[in-house]
Amino acid sequence: MKEEEMMDIADYLHRVLEACEDAAAVAKIRGEVHAFSRKFPLPF
């Protein structure tokens, strides 16, 4: 991961903390995070 990906992660965290009361928004962010994490598979 590089600086750009770290900025994306910070953005996900900020957005989910802001929307913690909105289940639909949290679910949308969860999907985005899941798609993002597929770029970085674990080596095992």
PDB file of N, CA, C and O in Angstrom:
ATOM      1  N   MET A   1       0.834  -1.180   0.000  1.00  0.00           N
ATOM      2  CA  MET A   1       0.000   0.000   0.000  1.00  0.00           C
ATOM      3  C   MET A   1       0.877   1.242   0.000  1.00  0.00           C
ATOM      4  O   MET A   1       1.980   1.268   0.546  1.00  0.00           O
ATOM      5  N   LYS A   2       0.343   2.247  -0.627  1.00  0.00           N
ATOM      6  CA  LYS A   2       1.048   3.520  -0.706  1.00  0.00           C
ATOM      7  C   LYS A   2       0.197   4.606  -0.046  1.00  0.00           C
ATOM      8  O   LYS A   2      -0.861   4.328   0.519  1.00  0.00           O
ATOM      9  N   GLU A   3       0.672   5.828  -0.126  1.00  0.00           N
ATOM     10  CA  GLU A   3      -0.010   6.950   0.523  1.00  0.00           C
ATOM     11  C   GLU A   3      -1.447   7.116   0.019  1.00  0.00           C
ATOM     12  O   GLU A   3      -2.346   7.419   0.804  1.00  0.00           O
ATOM     13  N   GLU A   4      -1.668   6.922  -1.278  1.00  0.00           N
ATOM     14  CA  GLU A   4      -3.015   7.079  -1.840  1.00  0.00           C
ATOM     15  C   GLU A   4      -4.008   6.112  -1.192  1.00  0.00           C
ATOM     16  O   GLU A   4      -5.131   6.494  -0.864  1.00  0.00           O
ATOM     17  N   GLU A   5      -3.591   4.872  -1.012  1.00  0.00           N
ATOM     18  CA  GLU A   5      -4.472   3.885  -0.376  1.00  0.00           C
ATOM     19  C   GLU A   5      -4.724   4.228   1.094  1.00  0.00           C
ATOM     20  O   GLU A   5      -5.819   3.993   1.606  1.00  0.00           O
ATOM     21  N   MET A   6      -3.730   4.776   1.766  1.00  0.00           N
ATOM     22  CA  MET A   6      -3.911   5.177   3.157  1.00  0.00           C
ATOM     23  C   MET A   6      -4.934   6.310   3.260  1.00  0.00           C
ATOM     24  O   MET A   6      -5.715   6.367   4.210  1.00  0.00           O
ATOM     25  N   MET A   7      -4.922   7.199   2.285  1.00  0.00           N
ATOM     26  CA  MET A   7      -5.920   8.279   2.255  1.00  0.00           C
ATOM     27  C   MET A   7      -7.319   7.688   2.049  1.00  0.00           C
ATOM     28  O   MET A   7      -8.286   8.154   2.652  1.00  0.00           O
ATOM     29  N   ASP A   8      -7.424   6.664   1.199  1.00  0.00           N
ATOM     30  CA  ASP A   8      -8.711   5.994   0.987  1.00  0.00           C
ATOM     31  C   ASP A   8      -9.208   5.361   2.280  1.00  0.00           C
ATOM     32  O   ASP A   8     -10.385   5.474   2.622  1.00  0.00           O
ATOM     33  N   ILE A   9      -8.304   4.691   2.998  1.00  0.00           N
ATOM     34  CA  ILE A   9      -8.676   4.044   4.257  1.00  0.00           C
ATOM     35  C   ILE A   9      -9.139   5.088   5.274  1.00  0.00           C
ATOM     36  O   ILE A   9     -10.137   4.887   5.966  1.00  0.00           O
ATOM     37  N   ALA A  10      -8.422   6.189   5.360  1.00  0.00           N
ATOM     38  CA  ALA A  10      -8.826   7.261   6.272  1.00  0.00           C
ATOM     39  C   ALA A  10     -10.203   7.800   5.894  1.00  0.00           C
ATOM     40  O   ALA A  10     -11.014   8.114   6.766  1.00  0.00           O
ATOM     41  N   ASP A  11     -10.461   7.905   4.602  1.00  0.00           N
ATOM     42  CA  ASP A  11     -11.764   8.378   4.137  1.00  0.00           C
ATOM     43  C   ASP A  11     -12.870   7.401   4.536  1.00  0.00           C
ATOM     44  O   ASP A  11     -13.935   7.824   4.988  1.00  0.00           O
ATOM     45  N   TYR A  12     -12.627   6.102   4.373  1.00  0.00           N
ATOM     46  CA  TYR A  12     -13.634   5.104   4.790  1.00  0.00           C
ATOM     47  C   TYR A  12     -13.927   5.240   6.281  1.00  0.00           C
ATOM     48  O   TYR A  12     -15.086   5.233   6.697  1.00  0.00           O
ATOM     49  N   LEU A  13     -12.864   5.365   7.084  1.00  0.00           N
ATOM     50  CA  LEU A  13     -13.052   5.492   8.524  1.00  0.00           C
ATOM     51  C   LEU A  13     -13.853   6.744   8.874  1.00  0.00           C
ATOM     52  O   LEU A  13     -14.774   6.695   9.690  1.00  0.00           O
ATOM     53  N   HIS A  14     -13.503   7.837   8.265  1.00  0.00           N
ATOM     54  CA  HIS A  14     -14.206   9.092   8.543  1.00  0.00           C
ATOM     55  C   HIS A  14     -15.672   8.982   8.158  1.00  0.00           C
ATOM     56  O   HIS A  14     -16.552   9.362   8.931  1.00  0.00           O
ATOM     57  N   ARG A  15     -15.936   8.462   6.968  1.00  0.00           N
ATOM     58  CA  ARG A  15     -17.315   8.356   6.498  1.00  0.00           C
ATOM     59  C   ARG A  15     -18.153   7.435   7.380  1.00  0.00           C
ATOM     60  O   ARG A  15     -19.305   7.752   7.673  1.00  0.00           O
ATOM     61  N   VAL A  16     -17.599   6.308   7.805  1.00  0.00           N
ATOM     62  CA  VAL A  16     -18.379   5.377   8.612  1.00  0.00           C
ATOM     63  C   VAL A  16     -18.607   5.943  10.016  1.00  0.00           C
ATOM     64  O   VAL A  16     -19.657   5.702  10.612  1.00  0.00           O
ATOM     65  N   LEU A  17     -17.648   6.682  10.545  1.00  0.00           N
ATOM     66  CA  LEU A  17     -17.857   7.309  11.853  1.00  0.00           C
ATOM     67  C   LEU A  17     -18.922   8.399  11.776  1.00  0.00           C
ATOM     68  O   LEU A  17     -19.700   8.572  12.714  1.00  0.00           O
ATOM     69  N   GLU A  18     -18.962   9.122  10.687  1.00  0.00           N
ATOM     70  CA  GLU A  18     -19.969  10.162  10.491  1.00  0.00           C
ATOM     71  C   GLU A  18     -21.365   9.557  10.295  1.00  0.00           C
ATOM     72  O   GLU A  18     -22.365  10.165  10.677  1.00  0.00           O
ATOM     73  N   ALA A  19     -21.432   8.358   9.699  1.00  0.00           N
ATOM     74  CA  ALA A  19     -22.713   7.755   9.344  1.00  0.00           C
ATOM     75  C   ALA A  19     -23.077   6.573  10.242  1.00  0.00           C
ATOM     76  O   ALA A  19     -23.889   5.734   9.852  1.00  0.00           O
ATOM     77  N   CYS A  20     -22.496   6.496  11.421  1.00  0.00           N
ATOM     78  CA  CYS A  20     -22.694   5.306  12.258  1.00  0.00           C
ATOM     79  C   CYS A  20     -24.152   5.045  12.620  1.00  0.00           C
ATOM     80  O   CYS A  20     -24.501   3.912  12.954  1.00  0.00           O
ATOM     81  N   GLU A  21     -24.998   6.045  12.563  1.00  0.00           N
ATOM     82  CA  GLU A  21     -26.419   5.868  12.872  1.00  0.00           C
ATOM     83  C   GLU A  21     -27.242   5.455  11.645  1.00  0.00           C
ATOM     84  O   GLU A  21     -28.411   5.093  11.777  1.00  0.00           O
ATOM     85  N   ASP A  22     -26.643   5.508  10.469  1.00  0.00           N
ATOM     86  CA  ASP A  22     -27.338   5.236   9.212  1.00  0.00           C
ATOM     87  C   ASP A  22     -26.897   3.876   8.670  1.00  0.00           C
ATOM     88  O   ASP A  22     -25.849   3.767   8.033  1.00  0.00           O
ATOM     89  N   ALA A  23     -27.694   2.849   8.922  1.00  0.00           N
ATOM     90  CA  ALA A  23     -27.330   1.484   8.549  1.00  0.00           C
ATOM     91  C   ALA A  23     -27.126   1.330   7.048  1.00  0.00           C
ATOM     92  O   ALA A  23     -26.242   0.585   6.624  1.00  0.00           O
ATOM     93  N   ALA A  24     -27.911   2.008   6.246  1.00  0.00           N
ATOM     94  CA  ALA A  24     -27.771   1.903   4.791  1.00  0.00           C
ATOM     95  C   ALA A  24     -26.437   2.490   4.327  1.00  0.00           C
ATOM     96  O   ALA A  24     -25.764   1.923   3.466  1.00  0.00           O
ATOM     97  N   ALA A  25     -26.067   3.622   4.903  1.00  0.00           N
ATOM     98  CA  ALA A  25     -24.791   4.246   4.539  1.00  0.00           C
ATOM     99  C   ALA A  25     -23.621   3.367   4.966  1.00  0.00           C
ATOM    100  O   ALA A  25     -22.657   3.210   4.217  1.00  0.00           O
ATOM    101  N   VAL A  26     -23.701   2.798   6.157  1.00  0.00           N
ATOM    102  CA  VAL A  26     -22.642   1.918   6.644  1.00  0.00           C
ATOM    103  C   VAL A  26     -22.521   0.688   5.752  1.00  0.00           C
ATOM    104  O   VAL A  26     -21.413   0.244   5.453  1.00  0.00           O
ATOM    105  N   ALA A  27     -23.648   0.139   5.328  1.00  0.00           N
ATOM    106  CA  ALA A  27     -23.626  -1.021   4.433  1.00  0.00           C
ATOM    107  C   ALA A  27     -22.974  -0.666   3.094  1.00  0.00           C
ATOM    108  O   ALA A  27     -22.226  -1.467   2.534  1.00  0.00           O
ATOM    109  N   LYS A  28     -23.255   0.522   2.589  1.00  0.00           N
ATOM    110  CA  LYS A  28     -22.652   0.962   1.324  1.00  0.00           C
ATOM    111  C   LYS A  28     -21.145   1.083   1.473  1.00  0.00           C
ATOM    112  O   LYS A  28     -20.396   0.636   0.604  1.00  0.00           O
ATOM    113  N   ILE A  29     -20.698   1.679   2.561  1.00  0.00           N
ATOM    114  CA  ILE A  29     -19.264   1.831   2.809  1.00  0.00           C
ATOM    115  C   ILE A  29     -18.617   0.464   2.980  1.00  0.00           C
ATOM    116  O   ILE A  29     -17.509   0.236   2.496  1.00  0.00           O
ATOM    117  N   ARG A  30     -19.300  -0.441   3.664  1.00  0.00           N
ATOM    118  CA  ARG A  30     -18.786  -1.799   3.850  1.00  0.00           C
ATOM    119  C   ARG A  30     -18.514  -2.453   2.496  1.00  0.00           C
ATOM    120  O   ARG A  30     -17.487  -3.107   2.315  1.00  0.00           O
ATOM    121  N   GLY A  31     -19.429  -2.277   1.552  1.00  0.00           N
ATOM    122  CA  GLY A  31     -19.233  -2.824   0.213  1.00  0.00           C
ATOM    123  C   GLY A  31     -18.030  -2.212  -0.485  1.00  0.00           C
ATOM    124  O   GLY A  31     -17.277  -2.908  -1.166  1.00  0.00           O
ATOM    125  N   GLU A  32     -17.853  -0.912  -0.315  1.00  0.00           N
ATOM    126  CA  GLU A  32     -16.703  -0.235  -0.914  1.00  0.00           C
ATOM    127  C   GLU A  32     -15.395  -0.751  -0.312  1.00  0.00           C
ATOM    128  O   GLU A  32     -14.417  -0.973  -1.027  1.00  0.00           O
ATOM    129  N   VAL A  33     -15.389  -0.937   1.001  1.00  0.00           N
ATOM    130  CA  VAL A  33     -14.195  -1.437   1.677  1.00  0.00           C
ATOM    131  C   VAL A  33     -13.893  -2.862   1.219  1.00  0.00           C
ATOM    132  O   VAL A  33     -12.734  -3.217   1.005  1.00  0.00           O
ATOM    133  N   HIS A  34     -14.919  -3.661   1.071  1.00  0.00           N
ATOM    134  CA  HIS A  34     -14.729  -5.042   0.611  1.00  0.00           C
ATOM    135  C   HIS A  34     -14.106  -5.047  -0.784  1.00  0.00           C
ATOM    136  O   HIS A  34     -13.164  -5.799  -1.038  1.00  0.00           O
ATOM    137  N   ALA A  35     -14.618  -4.222  -1.683  1.00  0.00           N
ATOM    138  CA  ALA A  35     -14.065  -4.133  -3.039  1.00  0.00           C
ATOM    139  C   ALA A  35     -12.622  -3.627  -2.998  1.00  0.00           C
ATOM    140  O   ALA A  35     -11.764  -4.142  -3.715  1.00  0.00           O
ATOM    141  N   PHE A  36     -12.357  -2.633  -2.173  1.00  0.00           N
ATOM    142  CA  PHE A  36     -11.010  -2.085  -2.020  1.00  0.00           C
ATOM    143  C   PHE A  36     -10.041  -3.162  -1.533  1.00  0.00           C
ATOM    144  O   PHE A  36      -8.931  -3.282  -2.051  1.00  0.00           O
ATOM    145  N   SER A  37     -10.459  -3.939  -0.542  1.00  0.00           N
ATOM    146  CA  SER A  37      -9.567  -4.926   0.067  1.00  0.00           C
ATOM    147  C   SER A  37      -9.210  -6.064  -0.887  1.00  0.00           C
ATOM    148  O   SER A  37      -8.214  -6.754  -0.669  1.00  0.00           O
ATOM    149  N   ARG A  38      -9.991  -6.271  -1.925  1.00  0.00           N
ATOM    150  CA  ARG A  38      -9.670  -7.314  -2.905  1.00  0.00           C
ATOM    151  C   ARG A  38      -8.390  -6.992  -3.681  1.00  0.00           C
ATOM    152  O   ARG A  38      -7.784  -7.886  -4.272  1.00  0.00           O
ATOM    153  N   LYS A  39      -7.982  -5.738  -3.683  1.00  0.00           N
ATOM    154  CA  LYS A  39      -6.732  -5.351  -4.360  1.00  0.00           C
ATOM    155  C   LYS A  39      -5.508  -5.852  -3.596  1.00  0.00           C
ATOM    156  O   LYS A  39      -4.406  -5.882  -4.143  1.00  0.00           O
ATOM    157  N   PHE A  40      -5.697  -6.243  -2.343  1.00  0.00           N
ATOM    158  CA  PHE A  40      -4.578  -6.598  -1.471  1.00  0.00           C
ATOM    159  C   PHE A  40      -4.827  -7.951  -0.814  1.00  0.00           C
ATOM    160  O   PHE A  40      -5.084  -8.023   0.388  1.00  0.00           O
ATOM    161  N   PRO A  41      -4.750  -9.032  -1.605  1.00  0.00           N
ATOM    162  CA  PRO A  41      -5.018 -10.357  -1.032  1.00  0.00           C
ATOM    163  C   PRO A  41      -3.930 -10.787  -0.039  1.00  0.00           C
ATOM    164  O   PRO A  41      -2.761 -10.427  -0.180  1.00  0.00           O
ATOM    165  N   LEU A  42      -4.335 -11.541   0.937  1.00  0.00           N
ATOM    166  CA  LEU A  42      -3.370 -12.075   1.913  1.00  0.00           C
ATOM    167  C   LEU A  42      -2.578 -13.195   1.247  1.00  0.00           C
ATOM    168  O   LEU A  42      -3.120 -13.916   0.410  1.00  0.00           O
ATOM    169  N   PRO A  43      -1.313 -13.352   1.602  1.00  0.00           N
ATOM    170  CA  PRO A  43      -0.453 -14.316   0.917  1.00  0.00           C
ATOM    171  C   PRO A  43      -0.629 -15.764   1.351  1.00  0.00           C
ATOM    172  O   PRO A  43       0.159 -16.618   0.943  1.00  0.00           O
ATOM    173  N   PHE A  44      -1.616 -16.064   2.148  1.00  0.00           N
ATOM    174  CA  PHE A  44      -1.795 -17.470   2.568  1.00  0.00           C
ATOM    175  C   PHE A  44      -3.132 -17.991   2.181  1.00  0.00           C
ATOM    176  O   PHE A  44      -3.446 -19.149   2.455  1.00  0.00           O
TER     177      PHE A  44
END
